[in-house]
């Protein structure tokens, strides 16, 4: 497998904790370019050109060097943006890599909840609340803002036999070009309206629950 990470910090933790015999790391220097308008733009973008070469997918999926391509980004706004840009890169120009089940998103814990006897890693707010309840008496709570904040010793447990991977799935009936154009194309008024309407809905729901 190969982990596509963002920055030296995240890459450092994964590199120190990986199995070098089966796990490679490709480190992005920052946000990759949004190149959905033209495949030729890949060749003018150093990082995406190198990624394409590292995976050996320019001529199709048959020469793919890694069975599992794992997007490993921080659990924040920037990390999510990088994740979307990489997914668009694969879905737009190399959909067969996705269709054949080779692309995944790495799930890492958002919280560490511990006391002197036990440590619990939590992948959601709900799991955190359950851990607090089970440990009791105000346990120590750490919020992992980025992959680089997870120590290599801890990271080893998250990319080993208990690794959590979410597959990127492409439905055979999906009009992927239309979907990518809508979400990753020019900032259309339709998309702005969609975001604003759903944002209002989330705020309304939050207010009702509060």
N, C-alpha and C positions, 0 to 999 in steps of 0.2 A: 504494500500500500504506500501511497504518497500523501503527505499532509501539505496542503497549501495554506500557509500562514501569513500573517501580516506583521511585519516589523521584526527587529532583532530580539526583542524581549520575549515574545511568544515563541519564536523559532528556537531561542535558547533553551527554554524549558522543555520543549518537545525533543529537541536534538539530544539533550542530556539524558532523557528518560526513555527514548525509543529503543527498539531492537534494530541495530544497524543492518542485520541480515535480511530483514523483511520490511523495514519501515524507512522511507526516504522523506526528506523535508524540502519543500520549495518555498522560499521566503520572498514575499512581495515587499518592495520598499515603501509602498503606500497604496493608495487606492488605484486600482487599474483603470484604464480609460474605458469609457462607454463607447464601444466601437460597433454598435448594432447597425449602423448605416452602411458600412462597407467592410467586407472581409479583408480587403487589401490593407485596411488600417492596422490589422494585426502585425504586419511586417514593419510598420513604422513605430510600433510600440514595443520597446525592448523587452519588457517583462512578459507580455502576453506572447510575443514571438518565441521567447526562451521557454515559456511554459508549454506551448504547442510542440516545440522540439523535444523537450524533456519527456513528454507523454508519447511522442511519436504518433500523432493522430492526424497529421496534415493530409495523408492519403487514405484515411479511413480508420476504422476501429481494429482491423486485423493486426496491425503492428503495435497496438497499445502495450506499453511497457509495464503498466501497473494495473492489477486487477481491481483495486479499490482506490478511487480518487477522492480524497477527503478534504472538504473545505473546513478549515479550522480558524474561525474568527472570534473576536471578542464579543461578549454579550452586551453590546451597547449600540448606539445609533450608528457610529462609524463602522463597527464590525458588521452590522446588519447590511449597511450599504455595500460594503465590499463583498459580502456574501451574495447579494442580489446581482452585482456586476459580474461576478464569476459564473453564477447560474445562467445569466443571460448570454455570456460568452459561449458556454457549452450548448445551451438550448438552441441558440441561433445558428451556430456554425458547425457544431459537432453533435447533433441530436442523437445519432446512433450510439454515442458513448453513454448517453442518458438512458435511451431505450433499452439497451442491453444490461442495464443495472450496475453501472460502474461508478456512479457519482453519489457521494454521501455528504451529509453535514455532521460534523462532530458535535456531540452533546457533552458539555462539561458542566460541573456543578456551579450553581450561582451562589450558594452559601455553604459555609462550614459551621456547624453547630457542635460545641463540645463542652464537656466538663472534665474533671480529672480522671474519670474512669472510661469515658467513651467519646468517640468522634463520629458525627453523622454528616455526610455530604448530601446536600439537597439540590435538586434540579428545578424546583419551582417554589413559589411562595407557599403553596399548600404543604409541600414536604417540609419546609422550614418550620411552619407552625406546628406540625405534628412532632417534629424533632424537639422543639422547645417544650412541648407538653410532656413528651416521654422522658426527657432529661431533667426537667424541673429545676427550681432554685436558680433562676437567672444564669443560664449557661452562656459561654462566650460565643458571640455570633460574628462571623467574618463574611463580608460581601465581596466576592471575587469580581472586580470591575473589568479585569482583562486576564487573558491566559497567562501573561507574564507574571501575574501575582500568585499563581499556583506554583509551588516549589517543584523542582524536578522529581523529588522523592514522591510527592503526592501525585504528580502528573502520571507517573509510571502506572498507577492503579487505574487511571482513566483511559489509557490507550493500550492496555493489555487484554487479557481474556474477558474482562468485563466491560470492554469498550461499548459505548452507546452511540450508534450511528442511525441517522435518519435518512432514508434513501430519497434521492430526488427522482420523482416519478413523472413520466410523460405519457399521458393518455393518448392512445392511438387516434382518438377523435378530436384531440385538441388542435385548434388553429393557433399554433405557437407563434407564428409571425405576427398575427393580430394582437395576441396577448402581450408580447414583448414590445411592440410598437406603442400600445396603450400605456404600459407601465414604465417603459424605459426610453420612449421617444421624446420628441420635443414637448415641452411643458404645456400641454393642451388645456383649454378651459374645461373640457369634459373631465379630465383627471383632477384638476383643481376642485371642481364641484364634487366629485366623488369623495375626495379626501375630506373636504369640509363637511359634507353631509354625514359621513361616518364618524368624524371627530365629534360633531354635535351629538350624535347618537350615543357615543361612548360617555360623553360628559353627562348627558341626561340619565343614563343608566347608573353612573357613579353617584349622582346626586340622589337618586331614588334609594340606593342601597345605603347611603350614609345616614 
